[in-house]
Amino acid sequence: MESIQIKICGLRRVEDALVAVRSGASAIGLNFWEKSPRCCTVQMARDITQVVPPHVRKVGVFVNASVEEILETCTRADLNWVQLHGDEPVEMARLLGAQTIRAFRLGDSHQARATEDSIHQWPQGMEVLLDAYVPGLPGGTGKLLDWGRAQPIARQRKVWLAGGLHPGNVAKAIQVVQPFGVDVASGVESSPGEKSPDAIRAFIAAAQSAVRS
């Protein structure tokens, strides 16, 4: 692999965002799902996006929000990418535009096959994020994703690999799956919703080392 995209998701503090971008993150994620411990307000998000360099993606994470709500939040918080993490229909991607990431959750063999069928319904050029399946939760659980199920999808699509990644396993995950990017939230936290600057640095360094090796 020549390069890897690295996204630090669920940021709520300006100082953590600065650690991420200064350490080499190529994207930051700001969560607007109100039931998440990582949920941030529009003002919190805007405070963060104002210090993020132009080359870093500013991704808003939404769960079953309306198109109008998403577009308004993106404008107010100065976001340039959208991540759909709920049960949104494929038509929503067309309404939102090209800069959309669609999240999918992979579980056991039966559920995973159904998810793979769903992935094929979305535009081929769209990036997808693969997370671990936990009933009733859209993501951010820390549960490890089955890399063997993710690997064939990553050969066909631009895949962001998520699901249980942390500084100790991200290099191995990259070597096995060879994704377009890696995404972490709980794996760099000291407590739910609170990022650890040291863990952010360690995660990014480990991901970068996997590409160089």
Steps between C-alpha positions, in 0.01 A plus 500: 500500500622846415284695746218470749229747598459543876183633661467586867127497573282624781708804584352750745795721597712739294820381667435139396435605142828688496685193629339292227583727207851579624568127533391432143126430500346550157142530631312584817150383588241703690203302630153653503305194621349618827515157669877468455743587782698672225216724387602861449303816444524706184697763691747241634542369148555845355762581764685187386464549125637854523842366606516211253716555189326496160662171393338309789149368444235628740243222521159531663362169630121468487252227592163513322497879478308676223673643195401849613647449847823360360549781250423768758743346751772473237461866413494622859785277618712541183509130411602376155418127530198306628501153654165319505492251786135399522236352269514773240379409148729517200302797367637712783853470363386650172337791681805568717757485221821312435683563827314235699623195688246223565552286810409132508517252788624146450394221738455124466494327162127549433498864607826569317364365173196726529730795565718415201188495283409845634845636421459409133190722480705812572698683229825320418709812543370571850727431793364258760584453866488152651422469869419209731133404537349546845118474514334833565815710477618683185870493587771616737468186713864394500406150384756347268397460139571172321784603269449192284155625402629850435791393280307405181290816521817710525617348171193637325432830675671786678454370853548677830568227755355557847380274780721437801817658366758637745874577501586137570318341204462763227826410323398133476152599380649709220729218393213250489221708346699763308222758529485848355488640853465417868254658742520504879285643779487297822842348433675828582293597804587515867126477585182506288503819297835621635799467267852418617758715317766232552272232354421721198871546431571129548215396270611729218864397536406131491283546191773689320758237593285229341518679166876547519575137596 
